[in-house]
């Protein structure tokens, strides 16, 4: 993400998977497991394309593990990581954020845990990023 590279050094950007349905819990597990295994860059785009472009139903653990294996990743090791304490903890945190932050669609950006914006609220993806930059400046000025 090129925009992320333009953020000030003191700004920490953290991606969190939205969990709006029970079936998205499995996707969140894959999201966090891929970060732990170092396969995030490989899997994130491939998974997005498989679901949104190829219209594959990757809504169960079994289907997701099949997909992971298709990408050349060891299925058993990945499943072990998906079941790890670290992944389970991160999924629980993402679920809490999804339920309490007022996020109703993706992508959304939460700034400093206080402000939330998304493309429809801002008017476009570009404007959403402009709003985030403004909020970062506002928070910095408050310090």
C-alpha positions, 0 to 999 in steps of 0.5 A: 500500500503506497499511501501507508508509506507516506504516513509520519514515522510516529503513526502506526498502521495496523490492518485488522480483519473485519468480522461481520459474520461467523464465516468470517472468523475463519478468514480472520484466522487465516489472516493472522496465521499468515502473518505469523508464518510469513505468508501474508503477502502471498495469501492476502491478495490471492485470497481476495482474488479467489473470493471476490474475482473468482467467486470461490466459496472459501467459507470453511476451515477445510476449504481455506486449508485446501486453498492455502495448500494450493498456494504451496503452503504446508497445510498441517503447519498452517492449521497448527498456526491457525489454532495457536494462542496468538492467532486465537487472541488476535481473532478475539481482538478483531471481533471486539473491534468489529463489534464495537468500533461502528464499522459497517463495511470495508475498507474502514479506518479507525484513527487513534481509537476515536475516529472512524471513516470509510469511503462512503462517509468520506465520498471516495477512497481518495477522500477517505485517505485525506480525512485520515491524514487530517485526523492524524494532523488534528491528533498531533496538534492536540499533543 
